[in-house]
Amino acid sequence: MTQRNPRREFFEDLAPRWDSMHGPEREAKLRVLIERFRKVWADARSILDLGTGTGALLPVIERAFPLVSLRAVDLAHAMLIRAHSRNGVAGLANADARWLPFAPTSFDVVICHATFPHFSDKPATLRELRRTLRPGGMLLILHDSSREQVNAIHRRAGGAIASDILPRAAETRALLAAAGYTEVTVEDTPEHYIATGLA
């Protein structure tokens, strides 16, 4: 018998409404944010979009890095159905971020877009992501809204995600360092929240 997962249930229920909750300007903002990494990831051959949701980031990654092998994972099956309809190129997998179905050193880049607050065990998840990264590969935690906005949205939503809070920069730095990441950076601005670390 499968153990009940309230977060999974929350996002399964939310999937049909998710895209309507975001304006058309979001893709343009994501393009600008990902463009910052074009040179850094110039030699990347494989990228994982972890917590892809309905796949909002997939066409942005594909446009910026058309030659990479692109994989996407989400906890909610209903989200993945919509991601597939948006982008049939990426390989999709339904999985928990703590136990990913990938071999060690599978990816050059792992992106967690609008996902980090929802990891119930952040230390374990960060270690698992590091396992899937090649040595020197990059983890990118990306939010195209401010930490205050993200946390306010989750508190208002209530239920399973009411306590899913995006940490302050110092806490995120400490979590990444404890999980073995190096060259850790965190940008906590009124426009976005970006954290990076190297495996």
ZIZI-V913680 format. One line per field, one symbol per residue. burial: 1 if it has 24 or more other ideal C-beta (glycine too) atoms within 12 Angstrom, else 0. Layout:
burial=???
This chain:
burial=0000001101110110010000000110110011001000100101111111111111111101100101111111011101110110111111111101010001111111111111100100111111111100111111111010011011001001100111100001101100101001110100011111111
